[in-house]
Amino acid sequence: MRILFLGDIVGPPGVVFVQKALPLLRERENLDLVIANAENACNGSGLTSGLYRKIRQAGVDLVTLGDHIYKKAEIISTLTTDERVCKPANFPPDAPGREVIFATAREGTLVAVFSLLGRTYMRAVDCPFRAADHVLAGLEGKTRCIVVDVHAEATADKYLLGHHLKGRVSAVFGTHTHVPTADEQILPGGTAYITDVGMCGPHESILGRRVDRVLPTTISFIPSSFEVASGDVRLSGAIVEIDSSTGQATHIRRIVINEHFLSEKQAGP
């Protein structure tokens, strides 16, 4: 089974590029399931119900969210009714949304997905380690193929959770920092791991925001609107191959697609 996990989808450029590139990528890579973090899809912060539908229609099977989950209040109704989008599992029980979501991959395997929020330099949340244990206890006997999105600022938070979960889940993908890391690996026990898969959005930017807005404000402290940038849009993520019978990962590969990919496909052979 081949699963693609997409990093944070950032603003209109990220959404549009996913809409254009993902159908082509699904075919080229023979993908069985696609998961994406979409917490920055609405102008760089939050997700609306309309954008959620567009992302799903583009071919994303399951959607995870992070610390910006409730920035757009209208998403709450989607979180409470839709079975393909989840909140971080270490949010309080009263916070709207599901702790874990499921989808059947193209080849027939049931896949479970949940996300965890880190605690270093992030908002105060419940313990991600205990939350992971709680979710995994509830998944016993349901499926061996489990994917976890660790949405965290600190590399150490992500590595610690990777080692806490090794041998218990199929893959641990880091998100939130928007910069892909070169540490993809298979941890003992068959758990694929990468600290950050990057973002789907404009790379001619400061983590998706316009350089001409972020840089002067950083230097002068004069506030400005950090608008989403538009140049050099890319799709970033990782593809993991999983043995459906054991739930263990056998291979992980980073992937970055830019606008030349679309041009090549349009040009044809």
N, C-alpha and C positions, 0 to 999 in steps of 0.2 A: 504494500500500500504506500502511495506517495502523497504526502501532505505538504502543502505550501502554507507557511505562516507569513503574513505581511505585517511590516512594522507600521507604526502610527500613521494613519492617513491624515494628511494636513491640508485643510482648506479646500477651496474649489479646484485648484490645480491638481491636488492629490486625488480627489474624487473623480474628476474627469479622466485623469490618466489611468486610474484603475479600471474605469468603464471601458476605455479603449484597449488597454493592454491585456487585461486578465483573460478575456475569452481566447485570445491568441496564445497566451501563455499556458492556459489549461490544455490546449491541444498539443502544443509543442512539447510540454513536459509530461504529458500523459498523467495529469493529476487526478487523484481520487477525492480530494477534499481540500477546501481553501478556508483558512481562518484569518481574520484581520482584526487588529486593534484600531478602533475608529473614534477614539475619544477626542481627537482634534479636527474632525471633519468639518465642523461648522466654523468657518473663519478662524481656524486655529485653536478653538477651545470649545469643547462640547460637541453634542450630536443632536440633530433634530430627527423627528420621525420621518420626514420626507427624504433626508439624506440617507437615513438607515435603509429605507426601501430601495433607493438607487444603488447603494452598495451591495445589497442582497441580490438585486436584479442583475448586477454586473457579474455575479458568479461567486460571491463570498457566501459560504455556507453557514459560518458561525462568526459572531462578532463579540469581541471582548472590549472592556472599557477600563478606565483608570481613575485618577484623581479628579479629572474634569467631568466626570460622569453626569452630574446634575447641573452643569452650567446652563443648559437649556431645559427649562422646566417641562416643556412639552414631551420630552423623551420619557418622562416617568410613566405615562400611560402605556407606552411601548414596552418598557421594562417589566411592567406588571402583567402584560397580556401575551407578549411574543416569547416563544420558546427557544429562539436562536440567538439571544443576546443576554449577556450576564454582567452583574456587578462584581467588584472584587469580593472574594469570599470572606475576607476578614473585615468587611464593613459590618456594622451592627445589624442584628437580625431585623430590626424595624426599618432599615434602609430599603427602599424599593428595588426589586430586581431579584433574579435567580442566582444562587451560588454556583450552580453547575448547569451546563447545557449539553445537548446531545445532537448528533446527526449521524445518519448512516452513510458511510463513504460509498463511492460509486461501485466498488467491488464487493459491497455487502457487509462490511464490518461496522459495528456501532462504535463511535468515537465520543468520548466525554471530554469536555473542555472547561477549565475554570481559570480565574485570574486571581492574583494576590498583589496587594499593595505593599511596597517596602515602607520602612519606618524612619530611615535616616534622611533628614532634610525633607521629609514629606509630612502631610497632615497626620494628626493622631488617629490611629486605627488600632483594631484588635491585633493580637499576635498572629502573623502570617503562618508561623510554623504549626501552631495549634489549629488554625483554621484549615490548613492543608490536611492535617491528620483527620480532622472531622469530616471533610469532604471525601477523603479516600475511604474512610470507614463506611460511608454511605454508598460507595461505589462497588464494594466487595460483591462479587458474583454477577455484576452487571456487564462489565467490559474490562479487558486488559489494556485497551488502547486509550491512553489518557494523555492529554496535552495541557500544559500549564503556561500561562502568560504571567511572568513576574514583572510587574510594572513598578520599577524602583529607580531611585536616583543613584544610589551607591553600588558600585561594582561588588563590594563585599556582601551586601544584602543578597544580591542575585546568586553569587557563588555559594553562599551558605545554604540558600534554599535549594540550589541545584544538588548539593551534596545531601541535604536532608531528604530529598525526594528520589535520589538515584536508586535504581532498581525497583522503584514503586510506580513510576510513571514512564511514559514513552518518550516525552520530550519536555524540556523547559526552555522557553524562549523569553529573553529579556526585552523589554520595551521601555519607553519614556524618554530616553536621552537622545533619540533621533540619529545617533551616529553608529553605523555598523561596526562591530568589533571582529577581530580576526582570531577568535578563540573557539571556533566551533569544534566540537569534540563529542565522543561517545563516552560517557562516564561509566564506571563499573556498574554492572547490572543491566546495561543496555538502555541507558537514558541519554538521549541526544541533548546537548546543551550549547547555548551561545548567549553571551552576556547582553548583547543588544543587536537586534536585526535591522536597525536603521528606521527610515521613514519612507512613506510614499508621498512625495511632495517636492517643492522647489529646493534644489541644493545650492543655487546661487542665492544664499541667504544666511541668516544666523538661526540655525535649527528650524527653518521654515519661515522666519520673519524677515522683513525687508532690512537689509544692512544699513541703508540710509536713515532708518528710524532707530534701530537698536544702538548703533555705534555712538551717535551724538548724545543720546540720552545717557548712555553708560559713562561718557566722559564728563558731561556737564550737569547731570542730575535733573535736567529740565524734562519734564514728562512729555511723552508723545505717544501716539497710537501705534502699537507694534503690528502693523498690517502684514498679512500673509504675502510673501514674495511670489514671483511668477516664473523666474528663469531656471533653466536646466532641470526640468521636472523628471524625477526618476521613481521607479518602483523598487523598493528594497525589501528583502525578506530572506527566508531560508526554506529549503526543501529537505524534508526528512523522509527516509524510507523506513518503514516499520514492518516487522514480521507480524501479520495479523493473528497468528496462532499463539504467540507468546506476549505480544505487546511490546517487545524490545526493538529499539531502533538499531538499524544496521549501517546507516549512512546519513550524514548531514552535509549540506552544501549551501553556502551563501549564494544569493542571487541578486543582481542589480540590473534593471532594465531601464534604458533611457529612450529618448525620443527617436534615436536612430533605429531602434527595434521596430517601431511602427512604420518608419519610412521603408525599411527593408521588406516588411510584410506587404506593404501597399505596392511596392515595385514588383514583387513576385520573383519567380526564378529567372 
